[in-house]
């Protein structure tokens, strides 16, 4: 059985990995074009 410290470490690692996944998926599907118009002079 893992120690409480290892459980905490593992849970923290998983939370860190999950952070921002929704944003990354959204950007991947929509594309990461700039929000402003591109000026060609």
C-alpha positions in Angstrom: 0.0 0.0 0.0 1.5 3.4 -0.9 2.2 6.0 1.7 0.0 9.0 2.2 2.9 11.2 0.8 3.1 9.2 -2.4 -0.7 9.4 -2.8 -0.5 13.2 -2.5 2.4 13.4 -4.9 0.6 11.3 -7.5 -2.6 13.2 -7.1 -0.8 16.5 -7.5 1.0 15.2 -10.6 -2.3 14.2 -12.2 -3.9 17.6 -11.4 -1.0 19.4 -12.9 -1.2 17.3 -16.1 -4.9 17.9 -16.4 -4.6 21.7 -16.0 -5.2 23.5 -19.2 -6.2 20.5 -21.2 -9.6 22.1 -22.2 -7.8 25.2 -23.4 -5.2 23.3 -25.3 -8.0 21.1 -27.0 -9.9 24.3 -27.9 -6.9 25.9 -29.4 -6.0 22.8 -31.4 -9.5 22.5 -32.9 -9.9 26.2 -33.6 -6.3 27.1 -34.5 -4.1 29.6 -32.8 -4.5 32.6 -35.1 -3.9 36.1 -33.7 -7.0 37.9 -32.3 -6.1 41.1 -34.2 -6.3 41.8 -37.9 -3.0 41.4 -39.8 -1.9 44.6 -41.5 -0.2 44.1 -44.9 1.3 47.5 -46.0 
